[in-house]
């Protein structure tokens, strides 16, 4: 049972299901085993004759339609992304759904290890483990992360294009990050601006302790005896005696 914690595996084995869950991604996708798990705790509301153990999209839609109404009726806090990811066999969705059901039905918490990647239901964690030359291209990334059942369930071509565009954008962003982390692998040469020398800016002028009082003294007006501020005269006047004509000295 890859992806499931030990306590969840022991709990599933104790329920005596129709068959053992070996790969949650494929075993839980049609909702039949999910209904059988709920039937152990709600035998009056979940009856197994209402579910079809098929693999077609029609069988999945019928089974999950009944389960969604049951979950909504009992107000069980199960994320819609977990359900949709399990229906379309997305990476990591089915184990998270099984663990969430375990927490709700047993009132216990699953001890999880911290993950280095965000939960986006893609194969990014698997791609990171591969060597650089073996990782998926943009077209292969769309094929791996966009299931045919998603396009069949929603006939809107615009929604399918939006999902494909989002996958390609994430793939390009991851490639750009790889180039930044290992530029020698991609033979990236520095640009002219990166190779040019950078002249540091001149430091700001600092005033010495001697020049600061003189500078402040020039700006500070003087005070007279009365206490009012006066400015020192900058222009000196000289008295001139003028002799007028026709007057005796």
Buried (B, 14 or more C-beta within 10 A) or exposed (E): BEBBBEBBBEBBEEBEBEEEBEEBBEBBBBBBBBBBBBBEEBEEEBEEEEBBBEEEBEBBBBBBEBBBEBBEEEEEEBEEBBBBBBBBBBBBBBBBBBBBBBBBBEEEEBEEEEEEEEBBBBBBBEBEEEEEEEBBEBEEBBBBBBBEBBBEBEEEEEEBEEBBEEBBEBBEEBBEEBEEEEEEEEEEEEEEEEEEEEEEEEEEEEEEEEEEEEEEEEEEEEEEEEEEEEEEEEEEEEEEEEEEEEEEE
